[in-house]
Amino acid sequence: MEYAHRSIMVSEILEALDVKPDGVYADGTAGGGGHSFAIGSLLGPSGTLICNDRDSDALAACRERLKDLNCNLRLIQGTFSDLAENAGVTFDGVLLDLGVSSYQLDCAERGFSYMQDAPLDMRMNQGDKLTAKNVVNEWPEAELTRIFFEYGEERYSRRVASAIVRERQRRPIETTLELVQIIRSALPPQALKEKQHPAKRVFQAIRIAVNDELEQVRIALDHLVEAMNDGGRIAVLTFHSLEDRIVKSAFARYEHPCTCPPDFPICVCGKKSLGKVLVKGIAPTAEEIAENPRARSTRLRVFERRIES
């Protein structure tokens, strides 16, 4: 299957990163290279573009798409939480697009989609050991309940987890559509009438658990902010409220790190601001959402690093 993915908010990201021709920039979630191509097209021969992704299929597509760029190009396979360490450089700009690519959603055998039948997988890196099948068939009922509620914000998390455990006691749950049917059977009639697919929240929760997505975001931001050059910018695209809260909280902490009680007349903790929040959760334009409905929940946040002399 061809690696196809429509990049979101490209013009807003380029404006946010303020790309300098001789700068060092990284796309921490390069996917098929859409955002990377836009950034790399603004770089000159002395500029550097680092493309990172945990999916080998994505990097192969990215390499092909970016082969004619006129800048120094590096491709790294790994999680974006390890980007700062693996790259071994300081950055003028970094982009993290936290969405699942259209290729991963539409490629049935990857097991991300609740619309197509496939083995339960959901690994962004096919070399990882933990799969959705492991989670569904092996994790305790209490842990399934927790991730469905916390990661999927599923109101009927207990009912769904209980239904999964009952079914797996009869036989292993092997495929995505088997899981969809179990989820449907556990939900009350009113939930099945909602606009969104009844399995969406549970599939999101399992995917986040398989790929440890939320912890990866926390680690990545803390490492990257320390690896930014003065004036360097971190731009993050989020796609659901859990990610967005993490990014919003981290950026606010970097800008105002003081932990002194509010009634202290002066700061005694000694923690200094790391920079400034430049963009506070803007959404795509109505035109872009109309052209690409998958963009409707996207938010862009941007932080600029400032190093005190």
C-alpha positions, -999 to 999 in steps of 0.1 A, spaced: 0 0 0 13 34 -9 21 56 20 -4 84 17 -10 110 44 -24 146 42 -4 169 64 -23 193 86 -18 230 92 13 232 71 13 270 66 6 276 103 35 253 113 59 270 89 50 304 103 54 291 138 88 275 133 101 306 115 125 284 94 160 299 89 178 286 57 209 275 77 191 262 108 188 227 123 152 214 123 136 181 132 103 165 124 100 141 153 70 122 137 80 124 100 53 100 87 54 101 49 73 134 49 47 160 42 56 184 70 93 175 65 92 184 28 76 218 36 103 225 62 131 212 41 121 232 11 129 264 31 164 251 40 196 258 21 227 237 16 239 246 51 207 238 68 199 204 84 166 185 85 163 155 108 134 132 101 124 108 129 97 81 130 92 48 148 76 33 117 100 19 91 73 21 64 70 58 71 108 64 69 110 46 36 83 68 21 99 99 37 133 91 22 118 88 -12 98 120 -9 127 141 4 155 128 -19 157 160 -39 158 185 -11 188 209 -11 197 205 26 215 181 48 191 152 55 192 127 83 167 99 89 164 83 124 141 54 133 130 56 169 105 71 193 103 109 195 110 107 232 146 96 222 150 122 194 171 146 214 195 119 224 196 101 191 201 133 171 230 145 192 225 182 182 207 213 193 177 225 174 163 257 160 129 241 155 111 208 162 77 196 151 58 168 168 26 157 149 10 134 175 -17 120 151 -19 85 137 -11 87 100 -38 81 74 -16 52 61 -16 35 95 -54 39 98 -62 29 62 -37 0 60 -59 -28 73 -32 -52 83 -18 -27 108 -49 -32 130 -55 4 139 -90 7 122 -123 -4 137 -137 -2 102 -117 -30 86 -110 -66 98 -74 -74 106 -53 -90 133 -52 -69 165 -19 -51 163 -17 -13 165 21 -11 168 36 20 153 69 2 154 65 -33 140 96 -43 160 79 -37 194 67 -67 213 35 -55 229 4 -57 205 -33 -49 209 -39 -86 210 -17 -88 241 -36 -60 258 -70 -73 250 -63 -110 259 -38 -107 288 -43 -75 307 -64 -77 340 -100 -65 338 -92 -36 362 -64 -24 340 -86 -26 309 -112 -6 327 -86 20 337 -72 26 302 -106 27 286 -117 54 310 -84 74 312 -71 70 277 -104 66 258 -127 87 281 -152 58 276 -181 62 300 -189 25 299 -154 13 305 -164 -12 332 -190 -28 309 -167 -31 280 -138 -45 300 -161 -71 316 -174 -81 282 -139 -85 268 -129 -107 298 -160 -129 294 -153 -135 258 -116 -142 261 -124 -168 287 -142 -187 259 -116 -181 232 -88 -156 223 -99 -124 207 -80 -123 174 -92 -95 151 -104 -59 151 -139 -67 141 -143 -94 167 -134 -67 193 -158 -42 177 -186 -67 181 -178 -72 217 -177 -35 224 -211 -31 206 -226 -59 227 -215 -42 260 -229 -7 252 -264 4 261 -288 13 231 -284 50 236 -246 48 232 -249 30 199 -270 59 185 -241 84 190 -226 101 160 -191 86 165 -183 50 160 -190 30 192 -156 14 192 -136 47 186 -128 54 223 -118 19 232 -96 16 201 -79 49 209 -73 37 245 -57 4 233 -35 22 207 -23 47 233 -15 18 257 3 -3 231 25 26 220 29 43 254 19 75 237 12 98 266 44 90 285 63 94 252 49 130 249 59 139 285 95 126 281 99 141 246 90 176 256 112 177 287 142 164 267 136 186 236 132 219 255 167 214 269 180 207 234 167 239 218 190 267 207 181 303 219 150 313 200 143 278 189 107 267 187 88 235 195 55 231 176 31 203 186 0 191 168 -24 173 192 -55 153 183 -73 146 215 -77 163 249 -54 139 268 -24 149 246 -34 185 245 -35 188 283 0 173 286 14 198 261 -4 227 275 7 219 310 44 213 300 46 246 281 30 265 310 56 249 334 85 258 311 73 294 310 65 297 347 84 271 366 84 288 400 71 265 427 71 290 455 38 296 474 18 324 459 21 345 491 60 346 490 71 381 482 101 369 461 110 336 444 133 314 465 131 282 445 155 295 419 137 280 389 141 302 358 118 305 329 128 284 299 110 306 274 76 317 262 44 301 249 38 316 215 7 297 203 -20 285 226 -40 258 209 -52 272 176 -74 250 154 -73 244 116 -93 267 94 -129 258 85 -117 253 49 -90 228 59 -115 208 81 -140 207 52 -112 193 29 -98 169 56 -123 159 83 -96 141 102 -82 176 111 -112 187 130 -99 179 165 -64 192 158 -48 219 180 -14 236 175 7 248 204 41 264 201 68 272 227 99 294 221 131 286 241 149 316 256 183 310 272 192 336 298 227 350 294 
